[in-house]
Amino acid sequence: MTSRAHSTRRRPVACLAALICGASLSLAAASPADPLDLPDFGSSADNVMSTTEQRELGREFMKWVRKTLPVSDDALATDYVESLGQQLLGASRAGGGNYDFFIVDAVTINAFAGPAGHIGINSGLILAAETEAELAAVVAHEIAHVSQAHLLRAFEAQRQMSVPTVALLLAAAVLGATVDANAGAAALAGLQGAAVQRQINFTRANEEEADRIGIDTLARAGHDPFAMPGFFQKLTQANRIYESGAPEFLRTHPVTTDRIADAMARAERYGHRQRPDSLRFHLIRARLRESSYSRAEQALDHFKKTLSQGRYRSEAGERYGYALALLRAGRTEDAAEQTKRLLEAHPSQMELIVLQAKIDRRRGSPDQAVSDLKGPVGLSPGSWPMREAYAEALMEAGQPAAALSTLEGLVALRPDITPAYSAMADAAGKAGKRVQSMRWRAEYLYRSGDLEPAIRQLELALRQPDIDFHLASKMQVRLAELRREESGRKRSDRRRE
């Protein structure tokens, strides 16, 4: 279910950060303060949009992001950034909340925070981060933008705009920056382009606040607070040496020596933290590195060279990347040998278990994959990567109904996993359950931001002959919910007109 999107990755992708939630990731100057200073978690933006409107804005925003950016559907990589994000949220003084961490399959070094806690991280940034603390520093910065409601504050003066219009504005900014400047300009036409555009450019104070809170969160999570200034200092040095290949955000948001010095001074108040990188960090970096090559032979050459020369931070991570490249090259038995060695050392590591199942399927033994995955899925019932691998194995073993059942069990625990609904629709269709397939397709459309098509899909499903009474009742209830949401959106739009 993973899309490599090589052609998209090769396309220039400019900095999202300046345009979405001020995530320039620049180290804005901050006055020295005690590390225990509490940030201001109150915001006049609380009155700008209701919670329902904020969720709606987030869905509308993500609809456009998915249409214009290569959002990764790699369950393992996404699960990792989600776990890192949740770990940082647990340490943040702002507490929890509903956040959505996802990966954009682009080689440029970037990250951004959108409305309703949607935080995107470019795969290029993960590859550029040599330590987990460096990656965590960026994510903590983005979390701070969300927790301080910087996005809503910026749009407080535009409260008369409808939610879809605000979402379109944000999406147009991304579109113009990342894909086609002309298309972005066209999307902004009629929205008082230049004047409204200024609403999404955040102030120096916003960046200062995000940096200050981000460093605090980083330290409280046990990561080295020096990772934030250190990472950007490293990128700045790379910019001077390799000007043509500089990180995109450095060209529009230069990191000065004064800013780095100020961030260093703030980190000094916390002191160094010694926390080793997790194995998952290295495995996911190797996974993204392997998929960044358009041809398997290129990936094989890279990992063979780094393994032979000992140029790696984690041998297990590098060997995992090599196994993935071998499998893509069709050398299944060689990949199996590498994976066996890794599993002997790390028998419960999810990435390795999923890889072994994929090898079994490639060997034409999906039943073996089903058998090997059944136990780990039982131990981790809420794991999307495990359930996805298990469902794929069941499908190949000719058990689509069982695949549907395991996916339904997942969304009962974690209804927020959007790709699972598409997988359920496919499994239901292959199991001959047409109405169920239409039901889950409608849910996938809704969670992708397509409210009206979701309503039409449910209406069509309810018109099918011989529909089960209990299933029809559930769909009627869901249809009523979506219709109420649609009516509420229209009323809101009329009030803002």
N, C-alpha and C positions, 0 to 999 in steps of 0.2 A: 504493500500500500504506500510505499515511499516513492515520491517523485523526485528525480534528480534535477530536472529543469536546467540542464546545462546551458542551453541557449539563453535562458533568462539570466543565469549567473554571469555570463560574459558581458551582458549589457551594463553600461555604466550606471551606477546607482549613487546618486548624490546624497548629501547629508539630510536625513529625515529630522535630525534633532532640532535644528533651528526652527522648523515649521510646526512640529508637534510637541507640545508641552515644554518648549524651551529646553529640550534635552541636549544642549550643546555639549554636555559633559565637560565643559571648560571649567577650570579650577578658579572660579570667581573669588576675588579678594574677600576675606572674612576677617573681622577683627578678632584677636585672640579672646577666647572665652573659656570659662571652666567647662570641662567635658561633661559635667553633670547639668549644664544649663538645659532647661526644658524648652523645646521649640513651641511655637504658638500653634496649637492644633485647632483653634477656633477660626472661622472664616465667614465673612459676610456672604460668600458664595453659597452658603447653606440655603439661602433664601432665593437664589437665582433659579434653581431647578429642583423639582421634587426628586425623590429617590427613583420613582418610576421613570421620570423624564431622563434622568442620568443613565439608567439602564438602557432606555430606548436609544439615546444618543450613542452609547457604546456599541449597541448592535448595528446601528446605521453606519457608524464609523468603520466597524470591522467588515461590513458588507463591501464597502469601497476598498478597504485595504486588501481584501482577498481578491478583488477584481483587478487590482493594479500591481500588487506585489506578490512575489512567489513565497507565500506563507508555507512553511514546511509541514508536511504531514508525517514526518518521521516520529513515531511514537516514543522511541527510546530517547532521542535527543530532546524532544519537547518535555518528556517526563523529568529529565534531569534539570532543565532550567526551571521547571515548576517547583521541583523539590528545593533547589537553591533559593528561589524566590520565597518560598514558604518558610524556609529556615531563617532568612533575613527578616521577614515579617514578624516571626516569633520573637526576634531580638529587638525589633524596633519599638521605640517608645509610643508610636502611634497605634500599636496593637495590630490586630488582624484586619479583616475586611475581605471583600470579594475582589480578587485580582486574577488576571488571566495573563500568564507568561507564555509567549510563543516565539518561534524562531522564524526569521525571514531568511530565505535561502539566497543570500547575496554575499559576495566576497568582500565588499567594502566594510570598513570598521565603523559601526554605528549601532545605536539603540535609540528607542523613543518610547515615550509614555503617552497614550491616548486617553480619551474619556472613559470613565467607569473602570479604571484600573487595568486597561489593556496595555501591556508592556511588551514591545517587540525588541528582539535582540538579533542582530545580523550574525549569520554564521561566521562571517569574517572577523567579527569582534572576538568570538569565542576562540578562533584560531590564533588571533593576535595576542591573547592573554596567555602568558606563559605559566602563570600560577592561578589557582582557584580564587585567591584573594583579589587578584586584579579583575577578574570577571565579576566577583561579588561586589567590588567597589562601584562598577558601572550600574549593576542592578540596584544597589542600595541608593544610588543617586536618583534613579528613575522612580523608585518607590517613594522617595521624599517628595518628588514633584506631585505625585498622586495624593499622598497623605496631607500635603499642604494646600491641596485644591487649587494649584496654580492655573490649571486650565480653565476652571470655572470662574476664577477671579478675572482672568483675562477677558472672558466673554460677558462679564456682568453688565457692561455698557450695551451689549447687544441682546438683552433679554427679550426684545420684541421679535427676534428671529425665531422661526420654527425650528424644531429639533432636526428634521431632515435637512433643512437649509444649513444649519450649523455643521452637521455631519458632512454635507457636501463640500462646505468650505474647507474643512480639515482635510478631506480626501483630495480635494483639488490641490491643496498645498503639497501633499505627498506626491500626487500625480505629476505636478509640475517639476518637482525636485528629482524624482526618481526615474521617470519614464520618458515623458515628452513634455517639454516646457510649453509648447503650443496648446496641447490638450489641457494642461493645467490652467493656462490663461483663459481658455474657452470656458472651462467649468466655473471660473470666477466671474465671468461676464454677467452683469446685471446684479451683482451682489456688492456693489460699491467697492470693487476689487482692492485698490490700494489702501483705502481707509480701513476696510475690514481686515485685510491682511495684517495690518499692524496689531490687531487684537491678539494674534497668536504668537507674537514675538515677545518673549518675557523679559522682564527687567533684570538688571544686574542683581537686584536684591533677591529675586526669585532664585537665580543661580547660586548666589551666596548661601541662601537658606538651604537649598538642595544639597550643596556640597557639605555644609556644616552638619546637617542631619544625617547625610549619607555616611560621613566619617564616623559619627557617633554610632550609627547602626552597625557599621562594619566592625568596630571595636567590640560592641556588645555581643556580636555573634561569634566572637573569637577569632576573627580574621585580622590580619595585620593592617592597621589604619594607614600605614605608610604605602600600602598598595595603590591607593588612589593617586597621590602625587607622583609616585614612582612610575606608574603605568603611563601617565601622560607625559612625564619627562622622557621616557623611553620613546614614545611616539614622536615627540618633538625633535628628538635627536635623529630619528629615522627620517623625518621630514627634511632636515638640513642635508642629510647625506643623499637621500633618494627623492629629490624634489618632485619628479614626475609621478612617482608612485605614492605620494603622501596621503595619509588618511584624509578622507574628504572633509571631515568636520574641522580639521586644522586649517583648511584654506578659508573657511568662512568664520571660524571662531578660534582665532589664534590663542594658544596657551603661552602666556608670557612667563618669564623667569620670576617676576614678582608674584604672580598667582601661584606658581608651584611652591615658592618659598613660603607664602602664607598658609598653604595647605600643609606643608611640612611642619610648620610651627603648630598648627592645630593638632596634627597627628602626634607631635611630641608630648602633648598633654595626656595622651593615653598610654604612650609607650608601645613598644613592639609586642606583637602577639605571635607566638610560634604555633601554627596550626598546619599540619601536613595536608597536602592536597588529597582529596578523596580519589580512590581508584576510578570511580565513575567519571570524574573530571577528565582524566587521561583517556579513558575509553571513548568518551563522547568526542573529545577533540580528534582522536584518531579516526573515528567514524566519519566526522565531518570532513577531515582531511582526505580520506579515501574517496568520498563521494564528490569532492571538489574537482577531481580529475575527470575529464570527459571520456577517457579511454582507460580500460583496466590495466593495460600495459604500462601506462604512465604511473598509475598508483603502485603497481608492483615494483617498478624501478625505484620509486621513492622509498618504500618501506624496506626493500632489500638493502638499499644503500645505508639507510639510517641504522638498521639492525647490524649490518656488518661493521660499520664504523663506530658503533656505540653512541651515536648522536641522538639521544632521547632522554627525557626526564622520567619515563616509565617504560620499562621493557614490556610489561604486560600490555600497556596501551599500544605500543608500537606493533607488537605481535598480533594484537587484535585487528589492527588496521591491515596488516599483511594478510591475515586470514580472510578478511572481507574482500580484499583485492583478488586473492586466489579464487574465491568462490565466484566473483564476477567474471573472472577470466575463464571460467569453466573447469578449473582444476579442483574439482570437488574433493578428491581424496587428500590432496595436499592441504586444502583448507581444513579438512577433518582432522588431520594430524596436528596442525597448529592449535586448533580448538581443543583437542584432547589434552594437550599440554597445559593450556590455560585453565581448563576446568579442573584438572588435578590440583592446581594451586589455589583456585578460587571456585569451589564447587557450587556455591549458592549465588554467584554473581549473575544478575538478571540478563545483562547483555550477552553473556556467554551461553546461557541456557537458551535464549532466543536464537542465537546463531546456530547452535547445535540442532535445534528443531528445523531451521531453514535448510541446513545441510541434509538432514534426514529426508525432507521433502524433495530436495533436489536429487537425492539418490532414488527417488521413487518409493519411499517408505513413509508415507504420511501417518500410517497407523503407529509407527514407532515414535514419531513426533508427538502424536496425541498422547501416547503412553507416558513419554518423558515430561510432558508439560502439565499433565493432570495434577500431580502433586504440588509443583510450584504455584499453580494457579489457586489451588486450595489454600496454600499458605499466604498468598497475597491476593485476595479476592478483589481488591480495589485497584489492582495494577492494570492500566490500559495496555502497556506493551505486552504483558503476559497474556491477557485476554485476547488481544489482537492476534498474537502468534497462535494461540490455542484455536481460535475461530478459523484462522486460515488453514491450519492443519486438519481440522474437522471438515472443512469444505472440500479439501483435496481428498479426504478419506471417504467422501460421499455421504457426509452426515450434515447437510445444511440445516436441518431442524435443530440439531444439537448445537451447531454454531450460533444459530439465532438465540437459543436459550442461554448460552454463556454470555452473549453480548447483552441480552436483556438483564441478566444478573448484574452485569457491570453498571449499566445506567441506573439501575435501582439504587446502587451505592453512590454513583458519581454521575448525576444527570448532566453535568457541565461539559462532558466530552463530546463535542460536536461530531468528529469523524465517526464515532461509534454508531450514530444513527444512519449514516450512509451505508456502513457495513451491515447493519441490521436489515436495511431495505434490500440489499443485495442477497443476503442469506435467506430472507423470507421469500423473495422471488424465486430463488432456486429450490426452495422447499415447497413450492407450489401454493404459497400463502399470499395470494394477490392483494387482498385487502390489508393484511399486515404490512406488506411491502409498501403500499401507498401510505399507510399510517406513518411509518417510520420515515418515509421520504418527506412527508409533510413536516415532521418534526425537525428533520435535517435542514429543510428550507427555512423554517422559522428561526432556528438557532444560527443560521448563516446570515440572518438579517432580512430575509425575503418573506415578509408577513403575508402579503396578499397572495402570492403563489402558494404559500402553505395553506391558507384558507381554501383556495380553489381545489387543492389536492385532497383535503379532507372532505370537502363537499362531494368530489368525484368518488371517493372511496365509499362514502355512505350511500351512494346510489347503486353500488354493486349488488347483484342478486345473491340470495341465500347467505346474507351476512349474519354472523353469530350475534345473538342478542346482547350478550355481555360486552363483546368487543364494540358493537355499535353504540352502546351506552357510554363507554369510555370515550369514544371518538366524538360523540355529541357534546359531552362535557368539555372536552378540549376545544372543539370548534367554537363553543359559546365563549370560552376564555379568550380565544384569539379575536373573535368578532368584537368583544368588549374592548380589547386593547386597540383594535383598529378604530373603533368609534371614539375612544378617548384621545387617540392621536389626532383625529380630525377635529375634535373640539378644541384641543390645545392649539392646533394650527390656526383655527379661526380666531381664537382669543389673541393670538400674537400678530394677526394681520392688521 
